[in-house]
Amino acid sequence: MKIINGLLATLLMLAFTATPALAQTSPTPMADLMRSEGRIYVVIAVMLTILGGLLLYLVRLDRKISKLEKE
């Protein structure tokens, strides 16, 4: 079991270190267009709003569960 966990960890580490290197090689025309027109900021704002909402939901849910566990 330790060997399988070690191999899995090694494969994941290699996969995550290789991905950023591949992302730097070719520019995406759609991203360049969105940056030039200023739309990329709208996309980032929407993404941050969604992630913030999810984080807030999880924090409130954790507090409710903790309160129920104390009862």
Secondary structure, DSSP 8 states (H G I E B T S, - for coil): -HHHHHHHHHHHHHHHHHHHHHHTTS--HHHHHHHHHTHHHHHHHHHHHHHHHHHHHHHHHHHHHHHHHH-
